[in-house]
Each structure stands twice: as structure tokens, then as C-alpha cells.
Amino acid sequence: MPNSHVAYVAKASLSVWHKQLGHAITRSVKKLLESSMVTGMELIDDGTNHADGECIACIKGKTTRNVIPKKSDVENPRRLHRIYSNVCGPFDIEGYSRSQYFVAFVDGFLHYVRVKPIRSKDEASKVLKEWITCSKIETGEKANLLRTDGGGEYMGTEFQEWLRSRGMHHEVTNANTPQENR
């Protein structure tokens, strides 16, 4: 019986081999080729010189974030000095009041947390205004700073004008970076 073994050869550029081999470093791919560790693998020159730092997927995969500190270095000298707020949702299941989101407010001094269910993100600024007004009456303290993640719910011109009219400053952190919220 004649030899039924048929030799297949796969030809690709270094960039393609890099991706096909699970984003292996270029040095390893070249070593496979030069040492004849793999049969049927050939490198074609596509005119580009692939370097490890050029693969966007590798760059994103190796990017790290700062550690979220266990203790904050941000000073909050009194109640309502700095208020942190964020909106979470939408959730697949509606709440009792048909809410699909909730908005959270945290007083930076006491770490008092208030959570309010809302039906849509555009209700967040109205609920925050109510909470700030009630908190001022209850505590006798004035709110100074509002820190949010820049998700858009507090970015409207009407709300920004409301903050300015009360002498409040809006601190906006980068989205999806909880380590900046302290």
C-alpha cells in the first residue's frame, strides 16, 4: 500500500502566526520555524516587520490598572463636603416601583450611603437635587463637591447650572475607573 500520508503546508505572515498561536511572542514563533519544531508551517514575507508591541489585542490584554487603595487620601473635613454618586443599571428585572436602575449617594465624611431606585437614568439629577436639598435641611451643612464617573447622567447644562448656583463644584473621574473614586 502506498504512503497515504499527505503533507500539508500552511503559509502565513508572522502577524497571522502570532494570532493563530494565541498571541505568542514573535521570538517564540520564529523559534518554532527555525528549529523545525513544527512541520508544514511556513512564513511568508508580507512586507511588514511585525513587532510584539504592534498587536492591539496584546496591548489591551497586558494593560494594567492601578490598585484600588484600601484607604483614601482624600480629605472630607465635614458632612456633605464631598458627595460621591453613581447610577447602576439597567437591570433585567424591574423593581417594585418598575425601576430598572438605582442611584447611590455617599457622604464622604460619614460614609453614609443612600440608594434610590429610579426608572431611567435621566431621573438621577432630579433625585440628587432632592437629596442634597433635604440633606442641607437635616444637617445644616452645605454640599461643596460632587464626584461622579462622567457617565452622562449629571452632565446636562441645566444640572451643571444648578450646581453652580449653589456654589458646588463637579469633579468628574474617568469612566470605568473605580480606583479614582476613593
MODELLER restraints for C-alpha pairs under 7 A, 6 or more apart:
rsr = mdl.restraints
at = mdl.atoms
rsr.add(forms.Gaussian(group=physical.xy_distance, feature=features.Distance(at['CA:7:A'], at['CA:40:A']), mean=6.99, stdev=0.5))
rsr.add(forms.Gaussian(group=physical.xy_distance, feature=features.Distance(at['CA:8:A'], at['CA:40:A']), mean=5.70, stdev=0.5))
rsr.add(forms.Gaussian(group=physical.xy_distance, feature=features.Distance(at['CA:9:A'], at['CA:40:A']), mean=4.03, stdev=0.5))
rsr.add(forms.Gaussian(group=physical.xy_distance, feature=features.Distance(at['CA:9:A'], at['CA:41:A']), mean=5.84, stdev=0.5))
rsr.add(forms.Gaussian(group=physical.xy_distance, feature=features.Distance(at['CA:9:A'], at['CA:42:A']), mean=6.94, stdev=0.5))
rsr.add(forms.Gaussian(group=physical.xy_distance, feature=features.Distance(at['CA:10:A'], at['CA:40:A']), mean=5.80, stdev=0.5))
rsr.add(forms.Gaussian(group=physical.xy_distance, feature=features.Distance(at['CA:10:A'], at['CA:41:A']), mean=5.17, stdev=0.5))
rsr.add(forms.Gaussian(group=physical.xy_distance, feature=features.Distance(at['CA:10:A'], at['CA:42:A']), mean=6.04, stdev=0.5))
rsr.add(forms.Gaussian(group=physical.xy_distance, feature=features.Distance(at['CA:11:A'], at['CA:41:A']), mean=6.23, stdev=0.5))
rsr.add(forms.Gaussian(group=physical.xy_distance, feature=features.Distance(at['CA:11:A'], at['CA:42:A']), mean=4.69, stdev=0.5))
rsr.add(forms.Gaussian(group=physical.xy_distance, feature=features.Distance(at['CA:11:A'], at['CA:43:A']), mean=5.70, stdev=0.5))
rsr.add(forms.Gaussian(group=physical.xy_distance, feature=features.Distance(at['CA:11:A'], at['CA:44:A']), mean=6.17, stdev=0.5))
rsr.add(forms.Gaussian(group=physical.xy_distance, feature=features.Distance(at['CA:12:A'], at['CA:42:A']), mean=6.58, stdev=0.5))
rsr.add(forms.Gaussian(group=physical.xy_distance, feature=features.Distance(at['CA:12:A'], at['CA:43:A']), mean=5.40, stdev=0.5))
rsr.add(forms.Gaussian(group=physical.xy_distance, feature=features.Distance(at['CA:12:A'], at['CA:44:A']), mean=5.41, stdev=0.5))
rsr.add(forms.Gaussian(group=physical.xy_distance, feature=features.Distance(at['CA:13:A'], at['CA:43:A']), mean=5.50, stdev=0.5))
rsr.add(forms.Gaussian(group=physical.xy_distance, feature=features.Distance(at['CA:13:A'], at['CA:44:A']), mean=4.92, stdev=0.5))
rsr.add(forms.Gaussian(group=physical.xy_distance, feature=features.Distance(at['CA:13:A'], at['CA:45:A']), mean=5.96, stdev=0.5))
rsr.add(forms.Gaussian(group=physical.xy_distance, feature=features.Distance(at['CA:13:A'], at['CA:46:A']), mean=6.06, stdev=0.5))
rsr.add(forms.Gaussian(group=physical.xy_distance, feature=features.Distance(at['CA:14:A'], at['CA:43:A']), mean=6.46, stdev=0.5))
rsr.add(forms.Gaussian(group=physical.xy_distance, feature=features.Distance(at['CA:14:A'], at['CA:50:A']), mean=6.46, stdev=0.5))
rsr.add(forms.Gaussian(group=physical.xy_distance, feature=features.Distance(at['CA:15:A'], at['CA:50:A']), mean=5.87, stdev=0.5))
rsr.add(forms.Gaussian(group=physical.xy_distance, feature=features.Distance(at['CA:18:A'], at['CA:24:A']), mean=5.40, stdev=0.5))
rsr.add(forms.Gaussian(group=physical.xy_distance, feature=features.Distance(at['CA:18:A'], at['CA:25:A']), mean=6.83, stdev=0.5))
rsr.add(forms.Gaussian(group=physical.xy_distance, feature=features.Distance(at['CA:18:A'], at['CA:26:A']), mean=6.50, stdev=0.5))
rsr.add(forms.Gaussian(group=physical.xy_distance, feature=features.Distance(at['CA:18:A'], at['CA:29:A']), mean=6.75, stdev=0.5))
rsr.add(forms.Gaussian(group=physical.xy_distance, feature=features.Distance(at['CA:23:A'], at['CA:58:A']), mean=6.97, stdev=0.5))
rsr.add(forms.Gaussian(group=physical.xy_distance, feature=features.Distance(at['CA:25:A'], at['CA:52:A']), mean=6.20, stdev=0.5))
rsr.add(forms.Gaussian(group=physical.xy_distance, feature=features.Distance(at['CA:26:A'], at['CA:51:A']), mean=6.87, stdev=0.5))
rsr.add(forms.Gaussian(group=physical.xy_distance, feature=features.Distance(at['CA:26:A'], at['CA:52:A']), mean=6.12, stdev=0.5))
rsr.add(forms.Gaussian(group=physical.xy_distance, feature=features.Distance(at['CA:32:A'], at['CA:38:A']), mean=6.29, stdev=0.5))
rsr.add(forms.Gaussian(group=physical.xy_distance, feature=features.Distance(at['CA:53:A'], at['CA:59:A']), mean=6.74, stdev=0.5))
rsr.add(forms.Gaussian(group=physical.xy_distance, feature=features.Distance(at['CA:66:A'], at['CA:179:A']), mean=6.98, stdev=0.5))
rsr.add(forms.Gaussian(group=physical.xy_distance, feature=features.Distance(at['CA:67:A'], at['CA:179:A']), mean=6.87, stdev=0.5))
rsr.add(forms.Gaussian(group=physical.xy_distance, feature=features.Distance(at['CA:68:A'], at['CA:179:A']), mean=4.50, stdev=0.5))
rsr.add(forms.Gaussian(group=physical.xy_distance, feature=features.Distance(at['CA:69:A'], at['CA:179:A']), mean=6.93, stdev=0.5))
rsr.add(forms.Gaussian(group=physical.xy_distance, feature=features.Distance(at['CA:72:A'], at['CA:182:A']), mean=5.31, stdev=0.5))
rsr.add(forms.Gaussian(group=physical.xy_distance, feature=features.Distance(at['CA:76:A'], at['CA:82:A']), mean=6.34, stdev=0.5))
rsr.add(forms.Gaussian(group=physical.xy_distance, feature=features.Distance(at['CA:76:A'], at['CA:108:A']), mean=5.89, stdev=0.5))
rsr.add(forms.Gaussian(group=physical.xy_distance, feature=features.Distance(at['CA:76:A'], at['CA:109:A']), mean=5.16, stdev=0.5))
rsr.add(forms.Gaussian(group=physical.xy_distance, feature=features.Distance(at['CA:77:A'], at['CA:109:A']), mean=6.66, stdev=0.5))
rsr.add(forms.Gaussian(group=physical.xy_distance, feature=features.Distance(at['CA:78:A'], at['CA:109:A']), mean=5.67, stdev=0.5))
rsr.add(forms.Gaussian(group=physical.xy_distance, feature=features.Distance(at['CA:79:A'], at['CA:107:A']), mean=6.66, stdev=0.5))
rsr.add(forms.Gaussian(group=physical.xy_distance, feature=features.Distance(at['CA:79:A'], at['CA:109:A']), mean=5.23, stdev=0.5))
rsr.add(forms.Gaussian(group=physical.xy_distance, feature=features.Distance(at['CA:79:A'], at['CA:110:A']), mean=6.50, stdev=0.5))
rsr.add(forms.Gaussian(group=physical.xy_distance, feature=features.Distance(at['CA:79:A'], at['CA:141:A']), mean=6.70, stdev=0.5))
rsr.add(forms.Gaussian(group=physical.xy_distance, feature=features.Distance(at['CA:80:A'], at['CA:107:A']), mean=5.64, stdev=0.5))
rsr.add(forms.Gaussian(group=physical.xy_distance, feature=features.Distance(at['CA:80:A'], at['CA:108:A']), mean=6.98, stdev=0.5))
rsr.add(forms.Gaussian(group=physical.xy_distance, feature=features.Distance(at['CA:80:A'], at['CA:109:A']), mean=6.96, stdev=0.5))
rsr.add(forms.Gaussian(group=physical.xy_distance, feature=features.Distance(at['CA:80:A'], at['CA:141:A']), mean=6.55, stdev=0.5))
rsr.add(forms.Gaussian(group=physical.xy_distance, feature=features.Distance(at['CA:80:A'], at['CA:142:A']), mean=6.42, stdev=0.5))
rsr.add(forms.Gaussian(group=physical.xy_distance, feature=features.Distance(at['CA:80:A'], at['CA:143:A']), mean=4.74, stdev=0.5))
rsr.add(forms.Gaussian(group=physical.xy_distance, feature=features.Distance(at['CA:80:A'], at['CA:144:A']), mean=6.91, stdev=0.5))
rsr.add(forms.Gaussian(group=physical.xy_distance, feature=features.Distance(at['CA:81:A'], at['CA:143:A']), mean=5.32, stdev=0.5))
rsr.add(forms.Gaussian(group=physical.xy_distance, feature=features.Distance(at['CA:81:A'], at['CA:144:A']), mean=5.05, stdev=0.5))
rsr.add(forms.Gaussian(group=physical.xy_distance, feature=features.Distance(at['CA:81:A'], at['CA:145:A']), mean=6.14, stdev=0.5))
rsr.add(forms.Gaussian(group=physical.xy_distance, feature=features.Distance(at['CA:82:A'], at['CA:107:A']), mean=6.37, stdev=0.5))
rsr.add(forms.Gaussian(group=physical.xy_distance, feature=features.Distance(at['CA:82:A'], at['CA:108:A']), mean=5.39, stdev=0.5))
rsr.add(forms.Gaussian(group=physical.xy_distance, feature=features.Distance(at['CA:82:A'], at['CA:143:A']), mean=6.74, stdev=0.5))
rsr.add(forms.Gaussian(group=physical.xy_distance, feature=features.Distance(at['CA:82:A'], at['CA:144:A']), mean=6.04, stdev=0.5))
rsr.add(forms.Gaussian(group=physical.xy_distance, feature=features.Distance(at['CA:82:A'], at['CA:145:A']), mean=4.54, stdev=0.5))
rsr.add(forms.Gaussian(group=physical.xy_distance, feature=features.Distance(at['CA:82:A'], at['CA:146:A']), mean=5.80, stdev=0.5))
rsr.add(forms.Gaussian(group=physical.xy_distance, feature=features.Distance(at['CA:83:A'], at['CA:105:A']), mean=6.61, stdev=0.5))
rsr.add(forms.Gaussian(group=physical.xy_distance, feature=features.Distance(at['CA:83:A'], at['CA:106:A']), mean=5.61, stdev=0.5))
rsr.add(forms.Gaussian(group=physical.xy_distance, feature=features.Distance(at['CA:83:A'], at['CA:107:A']), mean=4.91, stdev=0.5))
rsr.add(forms.Gaussian(group=physical.xy_distance, feature=features.Distance(at['CA:83:A'], at['CA:108:A']), mean=5.83, stdev=0.5))
rsr.add(forms.Gaussian(group=physical.xy_distance, feature=features.Distance(at['CA:83:A'], at['CA:145:A']), mean=6.10, stdev=0.5))
rsr.add(forms.Gaussian(group=physical.xy_distance, feature=features.Distance(at['CA:83:A'], at['CA:146:A']), mean=4.84, stdev=0.5))
rsr.add(forms.Gaussian(group=physical.xy_distance, feature=features.Distance(at['CA:83:A'], at['CA:147:A']), mean=6.12, stdev=0.5))
rsr.add(forms.Gaussian(group=physical.xy_distance, feature=features.Distance(at['CA:84:A'], at['CA:105:A']), mean=5.65, stdev=0.5))
rsr.add(forms.Gaussian(group=physical.xy_distance, feature=features.Distance(at['CA:84:A'], at['CA:106:A']), mean=5.04, stdev=0.5))
rsr.add(forms.Gaussian(group=physical.xy_distance, feature=features.Distance(at['CA:84:A'], at['CA:107:A']), mean=6.62, stdev=0.5))
rsr.add(forms.Gaussian(group=physical.xy_distance, feature=features.Distance(at['CA:84:A'], at['CA:108:A']), mean=6.95, stdev=0.5))
rsr.add(forms.Gaussian(group=physical.xy_distance, feature=features.Distance(at['CA:84:A'], at['CA:146:A']), mean=5.90, stdev=0.5))
rsr.add(forms.Gaussian(group=physical.xy_distance, feature=features.Distance(at['CA:84:A'], at['CA:147:A']), mean=4.80, stdev=0.5))
rsr.add(forms.Gaussian(group=physical.xy_distance, feature=features.Distance(at['CA:84:A'], at['CA:148:A']), mean=6.06, stdev=0.5))
rsr.add(forms.Gaussian(group=physical.xy_distance, feature=features.Distance(at['CA:85:A'], at['CA:104:A']), mean=5.45, stdev=0.5))
rsr.add(forms.Gaussian(group=physical.xy_distance, feature=features.Distance(at['CA:85:A'], at['CA:105:A']), mean=4.56, stdev=0.5))
rsr.add(forms.Gaussian(group=physical.xy_distance, feature=features.Distance(at['CA:85:A'], at['CA:106:A']), mean=6.39, stdev=0.5))
rsr.add(forms.Gaussian(group=physical.xy_distance, feature=features.Distance(at['CA:85:A'], at['CA:147:A']), mean=6.44, stdev=0.5))
rsr.add(forms.Gaussian(group=physical.xy_distance, feature=features.Distance(at['CA:85:A'], at['CA:148:A']), mean=5.40, stdev=0.5))
rsr.add(forms.Gaussian(group=physical.xy_distance, feature=features.Distance(at['CA:86:A'], at['CA:103:A']), mean=5.75, stdev=0.5))
rsr.add(forms.Gaussian(group=physical.xy_distance, feature=features.Distance(at['CA:86:A'], at['CA:104:A']), mean=5.52, stdev=0.5))
rsr.add(forms.Gaussian(group=physical.xy_distance, feature=features.Distance(at['CA:86:A'], at['CA:148:A']), mean=6.15, stdev=0.5))
rsr.add(forms.Gaussian(group=physical.xy_distance, feature=features.Distance(at['CA:86:A'], at['CA:149:A']), mean=6.95, stdev=0.5))
rsr.add(forms.Gaussian(group=physical.xy_distance, feature=features.Distance(at['CA:87:A'], at['CA:101:A']), mean=6.89, stdev=0.5))
rsr.add(forms.Gaussian(group=physical.xy_distance, feature=features.Distance(at['CA:87:A'], at['CA:102:A']), mean=5.80, stdev=0.5))
rsr.add(forms.Gaussian(group=physical.xy_distance, feature=features.Distance(at['CA:87:A'], at['CA:103:A']), mean=4.35, stdev=0.5))
rsr.add(forms.Gaussian(group=physical.xy_distance, feature=features.Distance(at['CA:87:A'], at['CA:104:A']), mean=6.43, stdev=0.5))
rsr.add(forms.Gaussian(group=physical.xy_distance, feature=features.Distance(at['CA:88:A'], at['CA:101:A']), mean=5.56, stdev=0.5))
rsr.add(forms.Gaussian(group=physical.xy_distance, feature=features.Distance(at['CA:88:A'], at['CA:102:A']), mean=5.46, stdev=0.5))
rsr.add(forms.Gaussian(group=physical.xy_distance, feature=features.Distance(at['CA:88:A'], at['CA:103:A']), mean=6.30, stdev=0.5))
rsr.add(forms.Gaussian(group=physical.xy_distance, feature=features.Distance(at['CA:89:A'], at['CA:100:A']), mean=6.29, stdev=0.5))
rsr.add(forms.Gaussian(group=physical.xy_distance, feature=features.Distance(at['CA:89:A'], at['CA:101:A']), mean=4.49, stdev=0.5))
rsr.add(forms.Gaussian(group=physical.xy_distance, feature=features.Distance(at['CA:89:A'], at['CA:102:A']), mean=6.76, stdev=0.5))
rsr.add(forms.Gaussian(group=physical.xy_distance, feature=features.Distance(at['CA:90:A'], at['CA:100:A']), mean=5.04, stdev=0.5))
rsr.add(forms.Gaussian(group=physical.xy_distance, feature=features.Distance(at['CA:90:A'], at['CA:101:A']), mean=5.14, stdev=0.5))
rsr.add(forms.Gaussian(group=physical.xy_distance, feature=features.Distance(at['CA:91:A'], at['CA:100:A']), mean=5.15, stdev=0.5))
rsr.add(forms.Gaussian(group=physical.xy_distance, feature=features.Distance(at['CA:91:A'], at['CA:101:A']), mean=6.46, stdev=0.5))
rsr.add(forms.Gaussian(group=physical.xy_distance, feature=features.Distance(at['CA:93:A'], at['CA:100:A']), mean=6.87, stdev=0.5))
rsr.add(forms.Gaussian(group=physical.xy_distance, feature=features.Distance(at['CA:94:A'], at['CA:100:A']), mean=4.99, stdev=0.5))
rsr.add(forms.Gaussian(group=physical.xy_distance, feature=features.Distance(at['CA:98:A'], at['CA:119:A']), mean=6.36, stdev=0.5))
rsr.add(forms.Gaussian(group=physical.xy_distance, feature=features.Distance(at['CA:99:A'], at['CA:117:A']), mean=5.81, stdev=0.5))
rsr.add(forms.Gaussian(group=physical.xy_distance, feature=features.Distance(at['CA:99:A'], at['CA:118:A']), mean=4.99, stdev=0.5))
rsr.add(forms.Gaussian(group=physical.xy_distance, feature=features.Distance(at['CA:99:A'], at['CA:119:A']), mean=3.97, stdev=0.5))
rsr.add(forms.Gaussian(group=physical.xy_distance, feature=features.Distance(at['CA:100:A'], at['CA:118:A']), mean=6.65, stdev=0.5))
rsr.add(forms.Gaussian(group=physical.xy_distance, feature=features.Distance(at['CA:100:A'], at['CA:119:A']), mean=5.35, stdev=0.5))
rsr.add(forms.Gaussian(group=physical.xy_distance, feature=features.Distance(at['CA:100:A'], at['CA:120:A']), mean=6.86, stdev=0.5))
rsr.add(forms.Gaussian(group=physical.xy_distance, feature=features.Distance(at['CA:101:A'], at['CA:117:A']), mean=5.92, stdev=0.5))
rsr.add(forms.Gaussian(group=physical.xy_distance, feature=features.Distance(at['CA:101:A'], at['CA:118:A']), mean=5.26, stdev=0.5))
rsr.add(forms.Gaussian(group=physical.xy_distance, feature=features.Distance(at['CA:101:A'], at['CA:119:A']), mean=5.96, stdev=0.5))
rsr.add(forms.Gaussian(group=physical.xy_distance, feature=features.Distance(at['CA:101:A'], at['CA:120:A']), mean=6.32, stdev=0.5))
rsr.add(forms.Gaussian(group=physical.xy_distance, feature=features.Distance(at['CA:102:A'], at['CA:115:A']), mean=6.62, stdev=0.5))
rsr.add(forms.Gaussian(group=physical.xy_distance, feature=features.Distance(at['CA:102:A'], at['CA:116:A']), mean=5.46, stdev=0.5))
rsr.add(forms.Gaussian(group=physical.xy_distance, feature=features.Distance(at['CA:102:A'], at['CA:117:A']), mean=4.12, stdev=0.5))
rsr.add(forms.Gaussian(group=physical.xy_distance, feature=features.Distance(at['CA:102:A'], at['CA:118:A']), mean=5.30, stdev=0.5))
rsr.add(forms.Gaussian(group=physical.xy_distance, feature=features.Distance(at['CA:103:A'], at['CA:115:A']), mean=5.73, stdev=0.5))
rsr.add(forms.Gaussian(group=physical.xy_distance, feature=features.Distance(at['CA:103:A'], at['CA:116:A']), mean=5.35, stdev=0.5))
rsr.add(forms.Gaussian(group=physical.xy_distance, feature=features.Distance(at['CA:103:A'], at['CA:117:A']), mean=6.37, stdev=0.5))
rsr.add(forms.Gaussian(group=physical.xy_distance, feature=features.Distance(at['CA:103:A'], at['CA:118:A']), mean=6.99, stdev=0.5))
rsr.add(forms.Gaussian(group=physical.xy_distance, feature=features.Distance(at['CA:103:A'], at['CA:124:A']), mean=6.41, stdev=0.5))
rsr.add(forms.Gaussian(group=physical.xy_distance, feature=features.Distance(at['CA:104:A'], at['CA:113:A']), mean=6.83, stdev=0.5))
rsr.add(forms.Gaussian(group=physical.xy_distance, feature=features.Distance(at['CA:104:A'], at['CA:114:A']), mean=5.66, stdev=0.5))
rsr.add(forms.Gaussian(group=physical.xy_distance, feature=features.Distance(at['CA:104:A'], at['CA:115:A']), mean=4.42, stdev=0.5))
rsr.add(forms.Gaussian(group=physical.xy_distance, feature=features.Distance(at['CA:104:A'], at['CA:116:A']), mean=6.45, stdev=0.5))
rsr.add(forms.Gaussian(group=physical.xy_distance, feature=features.Distance(at['CA:105:A'], at['CA:113:A']), mean=5.64, stdev=0.5))
rsr.add(forms.Gaussian(group=physical.xy_distance, feature=features.Distance(at['CA:105:A'], at['CA:114:A']), mean=5.15, stdev=0.5))
rsr.add(forms.Gaussian(group=physical.xy_distance, feature=features.Distance(at['CA:105:A'], at['CA:115:A']), mean=6.45, stdev=0.5))
rsr.add(forms.Gaussian(group=physical.xy_distance, feature=features.Distance(at['CA:106:A'], at['CA:112:A']), mean=5.52, stdev=0.5))
rsr.add(forms.Gaussian(group=physical.xy_distance, feature=features.Distance(at['CA:106:A'], at['CA:113:A']), mean=4.49, stdev=0.5))
rsr.add(forms.Gaussian(group=physical.xy_distance, feature=features.Distance(at['CA:106:A'], at['CA:114:A']), mean=6.46, stdev=0.5))
rsr.add(forms.Gaussian(group=physical.xy_distance, feature=features.Distance(at['CA:107:A'], at['CA:113:A']), mean=6.68, stdev=0.5))
rsr.add(forms.Gaussian(group=physical.xy_distance, feature=features.Distance(at['CA:121:A'], at['CA:153:A']), mean=6.11, stdev=0.5))
rsr.add(forms.Gaussian(group=physical.xy_distance, feature=features.Distance(at['CA:122:A'], at['CA:153:A']), mean=6.09, stdev=0.5))
rsr.add(forms.Gaussian(group=physical.xy_distance, feature=features.Distance(at['CA:124:A'], at['CA:153:A']), mean=6.36, stdev=0.5))
rsr.add(forms.Gaussian(group=physical.xy_distance, feature=features.Distance(at['CA:125:A'], at['CA:153:A']), mean=6.71, stdev=0.5))
rsr.add(forms.Gaussian(group=physical.xy_distance, feature=features.Distance(at['CA:125:A'], at['CA:154:A']), mean=5.85, stdev=0.5))
rsr.add(forms.Gaussian(group=physical.xy_distance, feature=features.Distance(at['CA:125:A'], at['CA:159:A']), mean=6.72, stdev=0.5))
rsr.add(forms.Gaussian(group=physical.xy_distance, feature=features.Distance(at['CA:132:A'], at['CA:143:A']), mean=6.99, stdev=0.5))
rsr.add(forms.Gaussian(group=physical.xy_distance, feature=features.Distance(at['CA:136:A'], at['CA:142:A']), mean=5.71, stdev=0.5))
rsr.add(forms.Gaussian(group=physical.xy_distance, feature=features.Distance(at['CA:143:A'], at['CA:168:A']), mean=6.76, stdev=0.5))
rsr.add(forms.Gaussian(group=physical.xy_distance, feature=features.Distance(at['CA:144:A'], at['CA:167:A']), mean=6.95, stdev=0.5))
rsr.add(forms.Gaussian(group=physical.xy_distance, feature=features.Distance(at['CA:144:A'], at['CA:168:A']), mean=4.74, stdev=0.5))
rsr.add(forms.Gaussian(group=physical.xy_distance, feature=features.Distance(at['CA:144:A'], at['CA:169:A']), mean=6.34, stdev=0.5))
rsr.add(forms.Gaussian(group=physical.xy_distance, feature=features.Distance(at['CA:145:A'], at['CA:168:A']), mean=5.50, stdev=0.5))
rsr.add(forms.Gaussian(group=physical.xy_distance, feature=features.Distance(at['CA:145:A'], at['CA:169:A']), mean=4.88, stdev=0.5))
rsr.add(forms.Gaussian(group=physical.xy_distance, feature=features.Distance(at['CA:145:A'], at['CA:170:A']), mean=5.89, stdev=0.5))
rsr.add(forms.Gaussian(group=physical.xy_distance, feature=features.Distance(at['CA:145:A'], at['CA:171:A']), mean=6.94, stdev=0.5))
rsr.add(forms.Gaussian(group=physical.xy_distance, feature=features.Distance(at['CA:146:A'], at['CA:169:A']), mean=6.31, stdev=0.5))
rsr.add(forms.Gaussian(group=physical.xy_distance, feature=features.Distance(at['CA:146:A'], at['CA:170:A']), mean=4.86, stdev=0.5))
rsr.add(forms.Gaussian(group=physical.xy_distance, feature=features.Distance(at['CA:146:A'], at['CA:171:A']), mean=5.90, stdev=0.5))
rsr.add(forms.Gaussian(group=physical.xy_distance, feature=features.Distance(at['CA:147:A'], at['CA:170:A']), mean=5.98, stdev=0.5))
rsr.add(forms.Gaussian(group=physical.xy_distance, feature=features.Distance(at['CA:147:A'], at['CA:171:A']), mean=4.55, stdev=0.5))
rsr.add(forms.Gaussian(group=physical.xy_distance, feature=features.Distance(at['CA:147:A'], at['CA:172:A']), mean=5.75, stdev=0.5))
rsr.add(forms.Gaussian(group=physical.xy_distance, feature=features.Distance(at['CA:148:A'], at['CA:171:A']), mean=6.46, stdev=0.5))
rsr.add(forms.Gaussian(group=physical.xy_distance, feature=features.Distance(at['CA:148:A'], at['CA:172:A']), mean=5.17, stdev=0.5))
rsr.add(forms.Gaussian(group=physical.xy_distance, feature=features.Distance(at['CA:148:A'], at['CA:173:A']), mean=6.29, stdev=0.5))
rsr.add(forms.Gaussian(group=physical.xy_distance, feature=features.Distance(at['CA:149:A'], at['CA:172:A']), mean=5.51, stdev=0.5))
rsr.add(forms.Gaussian(group=physical.xy_distance, feature=features.Distance(at['CA:149:A'], at['CA:173:A']), mean=4.77, stdev=0.5))
rsr.add(forms.Gaussian(group=physical.xy_distance, feature=features.Distance(at['CA:149:A'], at['CA:174:A']), mean=5.85, stdev=0.5))
rsr.add(forms.Gaussian(group=physical.xy_distance, feature=features.Distance(at['CA:149:A'], at['CA:175:A']), mean=5.11, stdev=0.5))
rsr.add(forms.Gaussian(group=physical.xy_distance, feature=features.Distance(at['CA:150:A'], at['CA:172:A']), mean=5.35, stdev=0.5))
rsr.add(forms.Gaussian(group=physical.xy_distance, feature=features.Distance(at['CA:150:A'], at['CA:173:A']), mean=6.24, stdev=0.5))
rsr.add(forms.Gaussian(group=physical.xy_distance, feature=features.Distance(at['CA:150:A'], at['CA:174:A']), mean=6.58, stdev=0.5))
rsr.add(forms.Gaussian(group=physical.xy_distance, feature=features.Distance(at['CA:150:A'], at['CA:175:A']), mean=5.95, stdev=0.5))
rsr.add(forms.Gaussian(group=physical.xy_distance, feature=features.Distance(at['CA:151:A'], at['CA:175:A']), mean=6.41, stdev=0.5))
rsr.add(forms.Gaussian(group=physical.xy_distance, feature=features.Distance(at['CA:163:A'], at['CA:169:A']), mean=6.87, stdev=0.5))
rsr.add(forms.Gaussian(group=physical.xy_distance, feature=features.Distance(at['CA:173:A'], at['CA:180:A']), mean=6.29, stdev=0.5))
